[in-house]
Amino acid sequence: MTTRVALVGGNGKLGGIIRGVVEELDGFTAAAVLGSDSDLDEMDGADLVVDASMPAASMAVVRTAVELGIPVLVGTSGWSAERIALVRPLVEAAGTGAVFIPNFSLGSVLGTALAAAAAPFFPSAEIVEAHRDTKIDSPSGTAVRTAELIAAARATPVAAPFADQRARGQQVASVPVHSLRRPGVIARQEAILSGPGESLTLVHDTVDPAAAYAPGIRIALAGAVAAKGVVVGLESFIDIGIGTPHRGRPEAPVADPAAGQAAEVTSA
């Protein structure tokens, strides 16, 4: 049986990569490719909707797919835990699936998992992410996901001194995130975890998006077809060999708790 895919945003950078994978992957076909001027009802009749649109349009794409009873795979950025919570009841009521993938790169998924695994052992964590200057949204979806998983792995918010100052970045689940938008870079993320006398920096670079994303797109397509409910992260479909951290694990002591100003922790 061939899975008919309705690809929203198929003419964009990510959409073009996804379209190429769909067209070469056995058992899948691009039945409809929607652009910015397309009517979302053109998704009707598809077996799977893949959203690679813009952050401002993505909510409508997901809602329409759910209303049509079609599982949806979302690669569009901008889906924080709070935003996903808005559509979770709709997905569950419809009995379909909505899969949100902040990053299709296997290396990026590993970097995020390693940061979450290390988070309970360091009182401080910050993220610096860089993308090309044409990326509209910030922080990136990958940075948001990394921050949320770092927070979920901890019993307390990270230490974030002077977080009320704008130059300290945007707090996501208590983690300061700093976004760079500049030419000459595709995608780069640094998760910097610090404690008394030491620091750990985890860096991931994307240098060839098509080559980096294709393996993860194949995995996500296969998983999204049968998914039920809300699924977040490519790690949901693969065993990356890193145990999921749990709150309550002993943590490194915060040297000066009074100096930290942390936002409320959000859950993934």
Secondary structure, 3 states (H helix, E strand, C coil): CCEEEEEECCCCHHHHHHHHHHHHCCCEEEEEEECCCCCHHHHCCCCEEEECCCHHHHHHHHHHHHHCCCCEEECCCCCCHHHHHHHHHHHHHHCCEEEECCCCCHHHHHHHHHHHHHHHHCCEEEEEEEECCCCCCCCCHHHHHHHHHHHHCCCCCCCCECCCCHHHCEEECCEEEEEEECCCCCEEEEEEEEECCEEEEEEEEECCHHHHHHHHHHHHHHHHHHCCEEEECHHHCCCCCCCCCCCCCCCCCCCCHHHECCCCCCCC
